């Protein structure tokens, strides 16, 4: 295991080349921290705005996935599905990687072990090393380079990309062979969803009972009920501003992958099944693109009531 200080404070990367594909809530700060640490960073995003912003701090904007080829490519796209659409064809990433000696493709998306293993099998003939390295810590962790990053892959491939990942994460640990990082991340996401749901249920009960919500959060934060979820999401619970953060739609995606994986392992999963149903209801109400803390509104409004009018209007 390696724990390291904030990425922006690290140096010594020289002009080593890294590419970041996908510049959303997590990808953009990952790329920014790499630039700050001295890497030569190429960025690609489907919409040009985020890439242009990073150009202003020293990144190079790739016009096509082909142009994003680098010895280490970080995919911070929503899932492997989106990555696959960028791989093939004359402007695809693989054509750009063809001239490099054992390039590594690092999947930082939350996906299933099966998806990342299938991707690696499809890329084996191109001599592209695949590492799954999902991250946990939310948008704040991405900005501050304090994320927990769980790697899966061969020792050679994971060690080759470790310096890059230690620049953008606080704890970087190889969990095992390919797919092990994704399995660990799904376990992580069950806990995140459970903490969000339990905290939401408790706060809704406190509010309905006439307690001051801010006082309730203060009490919970000072005791055994405190959690990273409560610390990072309390302003969303208190204000009803569910701007991203991680989306409820992505939380549901992760829970579905968890259900598939746990079923394949014959692992008991009653909590995961219940949490999946809760986030299915969140999506049914049209809140999927809100921060996943919006699950609070299920408990606040009751399942049989109309969605709270303020949800989506303050974000």
Secondary structure as GFF3:
##gff-version 3
##sequence-region A 1 315
A	DSSP	beta_strand	2	3	.	.	.	ID=ss1
A	DSSP	three_ten_helix	7	9	.	.	.	ID=ss2
A	DSSP	beta_strand	17	21	.	.	.	ID=ss3
A	DSSP	alpha_helix	27	36	.	.	.	ID=ss4
A	DSSP	beta_strand	40	44	.	.	.	ID=ss5
A	DSSP	alpha_helix	48	55	.	.	.	ID=ss6
A	DSSP	beta_strand	60	61	.	.	.	ID=ss7
A	DSSP	three_ten_helix	65	68	.	.	.	ID=ss8
A	DSSP	beta_strand	72	75	.	.	.	ID=ss9
A	DSSP	alpha_helix	80	84	.	.	.	ID=ss10
A	DSSP	alpha_helix	93	97	.	.	.	ID=ss11
A	DSSP	beta_strand	104	107	.	.	.	ID=ss12
A	DSSP	alpha_helix	113	123	.	.	.	ID=ss13
A	DSSP	three_ten_helix	124	126	.	.	.	ID=ss14
A	DSSP	beta_strand	129	136	.	.	.	ID=ss15
A	DSSP	alpha_helix	138	144	.	.	.	ID=ss16
A	DSSP	beta_strand	147	152	.	.	.	ID=ss17
A	DSSP	alpha_helix	155	168	.	.	.	ID=ss18
A	DSSP	beta_strand	169	176	.	.	.	ID=ss19
A	DSSP	alpha_helix	180	208	.	.	.	ID=ss20
A	DSSP	alpha_helix	213	221	.	.	.	ID=ss21
A	DSSP	alpha_helix	228	239	.	.	.	ID=ss22
A	DSSP	alpha_helix	248	264	.	.	.	ID=ss23
A	DSSP	alpha_helix	270	284	.	.	.	ID=ss24
A	DSSP	three_ten_helix	292	295	.	.	.	ID=ss25
A	DSSP	alpha_helix	296	301	.	.	.	ID=ss26
###
